[in-house]
Amino acid sequence: MKFFTKKRVWIGILVILAGLLVYLGITYYPYLQQGPIGCGYKAKILCSGVFVSGRDAQSVLEQDLVFHPLFDLIKAEVDYDQKAVNTSLLGLVKGRAVYIDKLGGILLSGASEESIRSWPVSIPEPQPVNPEEVPWPTGDLLTESENLDEIDLSLLNKALDKAFEEPDPEKPRRTRAAAVVYKGDLIAERYAPDITKDMPLIGWSMSKSITSALVGLRVKQGKLDIHSPAPVPEWQDPDDPRKDITLNQLLQMNTGLKFDETYESDPLSDVNTMLFTKKDMGAFAAGFPLEAEPGTVWSYSSGTTNIISRIIRDSFDSDEEYLAFPRRALFNKIGMRNAVFEPDASGTFSGASYCYAPASDWARFGLLYLNNGVWEGEEILPQGWVEYTTTPAPASLKAQYGAQFWLNRGSSEDPEDREYPKLPRDAFFCLGHNSQSVTVIPSKQLVVVRLGWTTKGGWDLEEFIVDILNAIK
């Protein structure tokens, strides 16, 4: 009797195929599950990297999109004619991001590309138009600082050299830009070889601080009241416990709303789902329930900031006016001519994450706050807004957070119990993913910017700022 009958051969083939399918399913199902987020992330970051920052596509792929094995499976194509990026995971999941002039890279997330390209974009031209002829801080014309006698330039240069070093190949820092402002003067700036002086770079969550400033501007214009219940459409039912959440609680992250702010360790988290798959990020975040009574628990949430961003939008009579607002009311006022604030696919600025700007522009923003919201004699922010912004949220146990800015106060019981004990207690920060930072220290009249793409914990912000402080005599 023959052992290898046709029937047995076919059964064997089917068993092998079934085993192979099980193996492939176990191996690749998590990636397929994460596919929409991965395709969205790669399309968005590559689109903005190429068309906003003006970087080489291969550089973005090799430096910014290598921290997760899923990216190796996702194919990306840059369409230079349409100024768009298409991504695909095994042909089963796809993503597309498009570049809109003056608005940046926008991930479609299921929205109509035609509708996005037809938005009423009427944004003023960046000012000043002749920055090389306008003195710092509004322009780029630098004169020798009268305060350089107070700086040990050797130590300052060593601090910057160190910031751009790569001591551990396993934990690349990828510092891309740094700027130091002392007593109002730009005394140092440094850039990586492939980064130019005017290149807008992503701020990630430093964008939250920009959003806070935009709220302040609308407060000054009488269009928003931070102490009133937040005008969120989803919360207006009389029986909805979220109806009493105030804009102040949103700004201070004391809402009690449930939201999972996890990144690499949980690719399917709420924040990743929101940023890389949702057309209307603010609406997505507004749909979450309470898990604590408003005002009682501090919890960091990008969803909260995107709710704020949608509130700002709803305070305008037209989208044309709204889309022009950041440039007209803030960026052009302080010379942030290269800043780009990107919206989501619904047309609301992605207030939590997507402001791009070069180091000098981020330094200008920090200087505005160092000067209590006044810019070359003009009051930009409402009187008292910076003090409000840097007042600790009541529920932040170590007084580590204000109104979309990080603080270094420490708890009232133990002021030394704080995030950066080697830095002055009055220091406050714009902080972003991948170790972006704007550090403002009023007592030292200092603003320090660091931009980069650190993914494995190779950057020590406190050590960097201490090195800068040591250069001040």
C-alpha positions as CSV (number, residue, x, y, z in Angstrom):
1,M,0.0,0.0,0.0
2,K,1.4,3.4,-1.0
3,F,1.9,5.8,1.9
4,F,1.9,9.0,-0.3
5,T,-1.5,8.8,-1.8
6,K,-2.8,12.0,-3.5
7,K,-5.3,12.4,-0.7
8,R,-2.6,12.4,1.9
9,V,-0.4,14.7,-0.1
10,W,-3.2,17.2,-0.3
11,I,-4.0,16.9,3.4
12,G,-0.3,17.5,4.1
13,I,-0.2,20.6,1.9
14,L,-3.3,21.9,3.6
15,V,-1.9,21.3,7.1
16,I,1.3,23.1,6.1
17,L,-0.7,26.0,4.6
18,A,-2.9,26.2,7.7
19,G,0.2,26.3,9.9
20,L,1.7,29.0,7.8
21,L,-1.4,31.0,8.0
22,V,-1.5,30.7,11.7
23,Y,2.1,31.7,11.9
24,L,1.6,34.7,9.7
25,G,-1.5,35.6,11.6
26,I,0.3,35.5,14.9
27,T,3.3,37.4,13.5
28,Y,1.5,40.0,11.5
29,Y,-2.0,40.5,13.0
30,P,-0.7,43.0,15.6
31,Y,0.8,45.0,12.7
32,L,-2.4,44.8,10.7
33,Q,-4.2,46.0,13.7
34,Q,-1.8,48.9,14.1
35,G,-1.8,49.4,10.3
36,P,-4.1,52.5,10.1
37,I,-2.1,54.3,12.8
38,G,1.3,53.3,11.2
39,C,0.2,54.3,7.7
40,G,-1.2,57.6,9.1
41,Y,1.9,58.3,11.1
42,K,4.3,57.6,8.2
43,A,2.3,59.6,5.7
44,K,1.9,62.6,8.0
45,I,5.5,62.8,9.3
46,L,7.0,62.3,5.8
47,C,4.7,64.8,4.2
48,S,5.5,67.5,6.7
49,G,9.1,66.6,6.8
50,V,9.5,67.1,3.1
51,F,7.0,69.9,2.3
52,V,7.0,71.9,5.5
53,S,10.6,71.4,6.7
54,G,12.0,71.0,3.2
55,R,14.1,68.0,4.2
56,D,15.2,65.2,2.0
57,A,12.7,62.4,2.0
58,Q,15.4,59.7,2.5
59,S,16.6,61.6,5.6
60,V,13.2,61.6,7.1
61,L,12.7,57.9,6.4
62,E,16.1,57.0,7.9
63,Q,16.0,59.2,11.0
64,D,12.3,59.8,11.9
65,L,10.6,56.6,10.8
66,V,12.8,53.8,12.1
67,F,11.7,53.4,15.8
68,H,9.1,50.8,15.2
69,P,9.4,47.6,13.0
70,L,6.0,48.3,11.5
71,F,7.5,51.1,9.4
72,D,9.7,48.6,7.6
73,L,6.5,47.0,6.2
74,I,4.8,50.2,5.2
75,K,5.7,51.5,1.8
76,A,5.7,55.2,1.2
77,E,5.6,57.2,-2.0
78,V,6.3,61.0,-2.2
79,D,4.3,62.7,-4.9
80,Y,6.2,65.9,-5.6
81,D,3.7,67.1,-8.2
82,Q,0.7,66.9,-5.9
83,K,2.7,67.6,-2.8
84,A,1.4,64.5,-1.1
85,V,2.5,61.2,0.5
86,N,0.8,57.9,0.0
87,T,1.5,54.9,2.3
88,S,0.5,51.3,2.1
89,L,0.7,48.3,4.4
90,L,0.8,45.1,2.3
91,G,-1.8,46.8,0.0
92,L,-4.4,46.2,2.8
93,V,-4.2,49.5,4.7
94,K,-3.4,52.9,3.2
95,G,-2.8,56.4,4.3
96,R,-2.5,59.8,2.5
97,A,-1.3,63.2,3.6
98,V,-1.4,66.3,1.5
99,Y,0.4,69.7,1.7
100,I,-1.6,72.9,1.7
101,D,0.3,76.1,1.3
102,K,0.7,78.0,4.6
103,L,-1.2,75.3,6.5
104,G,1.3,72.4,6.2
105,G,0.8,68.7,6.0
106,I,-2.7,67.3,6.6
107,L,-3.5,63.7,7.1
108,L,-6.8,62.9,5.3
109,S,-8.0,60.4,7.8
110,G,-11.0,59.5,5.6
111,A,-11.8,63.1,4.7
112,S,-12.3,64.3,1.2
113,E,-9.1,65.6,-0.4
114,E,-11.2,67.9,-2.6
115,S,-12.8,69.5,0.4
116,I,-9.5,70.1,2.1
117,R,-8.0,71.6,-1.0
118,S,-11.0,74.0,-1.2
119,W,-10.6,75.4,2.3
120,P,-10.9,79.3,2.5
121,V,-7.2,79.9,3.1
122,S,-6.4,83.6,3.2
123,I,-3.5,83.8,5.6
124,P,-1.3,86.9,5.7
125,E,2.2,86.8,4.4
126,P,4.9,86.2,7.1
127,Q,6.3,89.3,8.7
128,P,8.7,91.0,8.6
129,V,9.3,90.6,4.8
130,N,12.9,91.9,5.2
131,P,14.1,90.1,8.3
132,E,17.7,90.6,7.6
133,E,17.2,94.3,7.9
134,V,15.0,94.2,11.0
135,P,16.8,94.0,14.4
136,W,16.4,91.0,16.6
137,P,14.0,89.9,18.2
138,T,11.4,90.7,15.5
139,G,13.9,90.3,12.7
140,D,17.2,88.5,12.2
141,L,19.6,91.5,12.2
142,L,22.0,90.8,15.1
143,T,24.2,93.3,16.8
144,E,26.9,92.5,19.3
145,S,25.3,91.9,22.7
146,E,26.1,94.3,25.5
147,N,25.7,91.4,27.8
148,L,28.5,89.1,26.4
149,D,30.8,90.1,29.2
150,E,28.5,88.2,31.5
151,I,28.9,85.0,29.4
152,D,31.8,82.5,29.4
153,L,31.7,81.9,25.6
154,S,34.1,78.9,26.0
155,L,31.7,77.1,28.4
156,L,28.7,78.1,26.3
157,N,30.3,76.6,23.1
158,K,31.2,73.5,25.1
159,A,27.6,73.1,26.2
160,L,26.4,73.4,22.6
161,D,29.1,71.0,21.3
162,K,28.0,68.5,24.0
163,A,24.3,68.8,23.0
164,F,25.2,67.7,19.4
165,E,27.5,64.8,20.4
166,E,26.4,61.2,20.1
167,P,28.0,59.4,23.0
168,D,25.9,56.3,22.7
169,P,25.1,54.8,19.3
170,E,22.3,52.8,20.9
171,K,20.6,55.9,22.1
172,P,21.0,58.6,19.4
173,R,20.2,62.1,20.5
174,R,19.7,63.6,17.1
175,T,19.9,67.1,18.3
176,R,18.9,69.3,15.3
177,A,18.9,72.8,16.5
178,A,19.6,74.9,19.6
179,A,19.2,78.6,20.5
180,V,20.1,80.6,23.6
181,V,18.6,84.0,24.4
182,Y,20.1,86.0,27.4
183,K,18.6,89.3,28.5
184,G,16.7,89.5,25.3
185,D,19.7,88.9,23.0
186,L,20.2,85.8,20.8
187,I,23.7,84.9,22.0
188,A,24.1,81.5,20.4
189,E,22.4,79.2,17.9
190,R,23.6,75.9,16.5
191,Y,22.3,73.5,13.8
192,A,22.9,69.9,12.7
193,P,24.6,69.6,9.2
194,D,21.3,68.9,7.4
195,I,19.2,71.5,9.3
196,T,19.0,75.1,8.1
197,K,18.5,78.2,10.2
198,D,15.0,78.9,8.9
199,M,13.8,75.3,8.7
200,P,10.5,74.7,10.6
201,L,10.8,71.6,12.9
202,I,8.0,69.9,14.7
203,G,7.4,71.0,18.3
204,W,5.0,68.1,19.1
205,S,3.5,69.0,22.5
206,M,5.2,72.4,22.6
207,S,2.3,73.2,20.3
208,K,0.1,73.0,23.4
209,S,1.8,76.2,24.7
210,I,1.0,77.9,21.4
211,T,-2.6,76.9,21.8
212,S,-2.6,78.4,25.3
213,A,-1.3,81.6,23.9
214,L,-4.1,81.6,21.3
215,V,-6.7,81.2,24.1
216,G,-5.1,84.2,25.8
217,L,-5.5,86.3,22.7
218,R,-9.2,85.3,22.4
219,V,-9.7,86.2,26.1
220,K,-8.1,89.6,25.4
221,Q,-10.5,90.0,22.5
222,G,-13.4,89.3,24.7
223,K,-14.4,86.1,22.8
224,L,-13.6,83.5,25.5
225,D,-14.0,83.2,29.3
226,I,-11.8,80.6,30.9
227,H,-13.9,80.4,34.0
228,S,-17.2,79.6,32.3
229,P,-18.3,76.1,31.4
230,A,-16.5,75.0,28.2
231,P,-18.8,75.4,25.1
232,V,-18.4,71.8,23.9
233,P,-21.5,70.7,21.9
234,E,-21.3,67.1,23.1
235,W,-21.5,68.1,26.8
236,Q,-24.6,70.4,26.7
237,D,-27.2,67.8,27.9
238,P,-28.4,69.0,31.4
239,D,-27.8,65.4,32.7
240,D,-24.2,65.3,31.3
241,P,-21.7,65.6,34.2
242,R,-19.2,67.0,31.7
243,K,-21.3,70.2,31.2
244,D,-19.6,71.9,34.2
245,I,-16.0,71.4,33.0
246,T,-14.5,74.9,32.5
247,L,-12.0,76.1,29.9
248,N,-9.7,76.8,32.8
249,Q,-9.9,73.1,33.8
250,L,-9.2,72.1,30.2
251,L,-6.1,74.4,30.1
252,Q,-4.8,73.0,33.4
253,M,-5.5,69.3,32.5
254,N,-7.9,69.0,35.5
255,T,-11.0,67.8,33.6
256,G,-11.3,64.3,35.0
257,L,-11.8,63.0,31.4
258,K,-10.6,59.6,30.6
259,F,-7.8,59.5,28.0
260,D,-4.8,57.3,27.4
261,E,-1.6,59.3,26.6
262,T,0.7,56.4,25.7
263,Y,2.9,56.4,22.7
264,E,5.4,53.7,21.6
265,S,4.6,51.2,24.3
266,D,0.9,51.1,23.2
267,P,0.5,51.8,19.5
268,L,-3.3,51.5,19.8
269,S,-3.6,54.1,22.6
270,D,-6.1,56.9,22.5
271,V,-3.5,59.6,21.6
272,N,-2.1,57.6,18.6
273,T,-5.6,56.7,17.4
274,M,-6.6,60.4,17.6
275,L,-3.5,61.9,15.9
276,F,-3.2,59.4,13.1
277,T,-6.7,58.1,12.3
278,K,-9.3,60.7,13.3
279,K,-10.6,63.4,10.9
280,D,-11.9,65.6,13.8
281,M,-9.5,65.2,16.8
282,G,-11.4,67.6,19.1
283,A,-14.7,65.7,18.5
284,F,-13.0,62.4,19.2
285,A,-11.5,63.6,22.5
286,A,-14.8,65.2,23.5
287,G,-16.5,61.8,23.3
288,F,-14.6,60.4,26.3
289,P,-16.4,60.0,29.7
290,L,-15.4,61.3,33.1
291,E,-13.3,59.0,35.3
292,A,-12.9,61.6,38.1
293,E,-14.7,64.6,39.3
294,P,-13.6,67.7,37.3
295,G,-10.9,69.7,39.2
296,T,-9.8,66.9,41.4
297,V,-7.3,64.9,39.4
298,W,-4.5,66.2,37.1
299,S,-4.0,64.0,34.0
300,Y,-1.9,65.0,31.0
301,S,-3.9,64.6,27.8
302,S,-3.4,65.7,24.2
303,G,-7.1,65.1,23.7
304,T,-7.8,67.9,26.2
305,T,-5.8,70.4,24.1
306,N,-7.5,69.4,20.9
307,I,-10.9,70.1,22.6
308,I,-9.5,73.6,23.5
309,S,-8.4,74.1,19.9
310,R,-11.9,73.3,18.6
311,I,-13.3,75.8,21.2
312,I,-11.0,78.5,19.8
313,R,-12.3,77.7,16.3
314,D,-15.9,77.9,17.3
315,S,-15.3,81.4,18.7
316,F,-14.8,82.7,15.2
317,D,-17.5,83.7,12.7
318,S,-15.7,82.2,9.7
319,D,-13.1,79.5,9.0
320,E,-11.2,82.0,6.8
321,E,-10.8,84.3,9.9
322,Y,-9.9,81.3,12.1
323,L,-7.2,79.9,9.8
324,A,-5.5,83.2,9.6
325,F,-5.6,83.8,13.3
326,P,-2.3,82.3,14.5
327,R,-0.3,84.2,11.9
328,R,-2.2,87.5,12.2
329,A,-2.5,87.6,16.0
330,L,0.7,85.9,17.2
331,F,3.3,84.8,14.7
332,N,3.5,88.1,12.7
333,K,3.4,90.1,15.9
334,I,6.7,88.6,17.2
335,G,8.5,87.7,14.0
336,M,7.8,84.0,14.0
337,R,7.7,84.2,10.2
338,N,8.6,80.5,9.6
339,A,6.1,79.0,12.0
340,V,3.4,76.7,10.5
341,F,0.4,75.5,12.6
342,E,-1.2,72.5,10.9
343,P,-4.9,71.6,11.2
344,D,-6.5,68.2,11.2
345,A,-8.7,67.0,8.4
346,S,-11.7,68.8,9.8
347,G,-9.9,72.2,9.6
348,T,-9.2,72.6,13.3
349,F,-5.6,73.3,14.3
350,S,-4.1,70.2,15.8
351,G,-3.4,72.3,19.0
352,A,-1.7,69.4,20.9
353,S,1.0,68.5,18.4
354,Y,1.5,70.0,15.0
355,C,3.2,73.4,15.2
356,Y,6.4,73.5,13.2
357,A,9.0,76.3,13.7
358,P,12.7,76.8,13.6
359,A,14.7,77.2,16.8
360,S,14.8,81.0,16.5
361,D,11.0,81.2,16.3
362,W,10.6,79.0,19.3
363,A,13.0,81.3,21.1
364,R,10.9,84.3,20.2
365,F,7.9,82.6,21.7
366,G,9.8,81.9,24.9
367,L,11.0,85.5,25.0
368,L,7.4,86.7,24.7
369,Y,6.6,84.8,27.9
370,L,9.9,85.8,29.6
371,N,8.7,89.4,29.0
372,N,5.2,88.8,30.5
373,G,3.5,88.8,27.1
374,V,4.9,92.2,26.0
375,W,6.8,92.5,22.7
376,E,9.0,95.5,22.1
377,G,6.6,97.7,24.1
378,E,3.4,96.2,22.7
379,E,1.2,94.1,25.0
380,I,0.4,91.0,23.0
381,L,-1.1,88.7,25.6
382,P,-3.6,89.9,28.2
383,Q,-2.2,91.5,31.3
384,G,-1.6,88.8,33.9
385,W,-1.8,85.9,31.4
386,V,1.7,84.7,31.8
387,E,1.3,84.7,35.6
388,Y,-1.9,82.7,35.2
389,T,-0.2,80.3,32.7
390,T,2.6,79.6,35.2
391,T,0.4,79.2,38.2
392,P,0.3,75.5,39.2
393,A,-2.9,73.6,38.5
394,P,-4.5,72.8,41.8
395,A,-4.5,69.1,41.3
396,S,-0.9,68.8,40.0
397,L,0.7,67.3,43.1
398,K,4.2,68.6,42.5
399,A,3.0,71.9,41.0
400,Q,4.5,70.7,37.8
401,Y,1.9,72.1,35.4
402,G,0.2,75.4,34.7
403,A,-2.0,76.2,31.7
404,Q,-0.4,74.1,28.9
405,F,3.1,74.9,30.2
406,W,5.3,72.7,32.4
407,L,6.5,74.1,35.7
408,N,9.4,73.4,38.2
409,R,7.8,74.6,41.4
410,G,7.8,71.4,43.5
411,S,5.2,70.6,46.0
412,S,4.4,73.1,48.8
413,E,5.4,70.5,51.4
414,D,8.8,69.7,49.8
415,P,9.9,72.2,47.1
416,E,12.9,70.1,46.3
417,D,10.7,67.3,45.2
418,R,10.4,68.5,41.6
419,E,11.3,67.2,38.1
420,Y,14.4,69.3,37.7
421,P,15.9,70.0,41.2
422,K,19.1,71.4,39.7
423,L,17.2,74.2,37.9
424,P,15.6,77.3,39.5
425,R,12.1,76.8,40.8
426,D,10.8,79.7,38.6
427,A,11.8,77.8,35.4
428,F,8.9,76.9,33.1
429,F,8.9,74.9,29.9
430,C,7.2,74.1,26.6
431,L,8.0,70.4,26.3
432,G,7.4,68.0,23.4
433,H,7.8,64.4,22.3
434,N,11.3,63.3,21.2
435,S,12.7,65.8,23.7
436,Q,11.7,69.1,22.2
437,S,12.0,72.0,24.7
438,V,11.8,75.7,25.3
439,T,13.1,76.5,28.7
440,V,12.3,79.9,30.2
441,I,14.1,81.0,33.5
442,P,12.9,84.5,34.5
443,S,15.4,84.8,37.4
444,K,18.3,84.2,34.9
445,Q,16.6,86.2,32.1
446,L,17.3,83.1,30.0
447,V,15.5,81.2,27.2
448,V,17.0,78.0,25.8
449,V,15.6,76.0,22.8
450,R,16.5,72.4,21.9
451,L,14.9,70.6,18.9
452,G,15.7,67.0,17.9
453,W,14.4,63.5,17.4
454,T,15.4,61.5,20.5
455,T,13.5,58.2,20.7
456,K,15.4,56.1,23.3
457,G,16.0,58.3,26.3
458,G,19.4,59.6,25.3
459,W,18.7,63.3,26.1
460,D,19.0,64.9,29.5
461,L,17.3,68.3,29.5
462,E,18.4,69.2,33.1
463,E,22.1,68.5,32.3
464,F,21.9,70.7,29.1
465,I,20.3,73.7,30.9
466,V,22.8,73.4,33.8
467,D,25.7,73.5,31.3
468,I,24.2,76.7,29.8
469,L,23.7,78.2,33.3
470,N,27.3,77.5,34.1
471,A,28.3,79.7,31.2
472,I,26.6,82.7,32.9
473,K,29.2,84.4,35.1
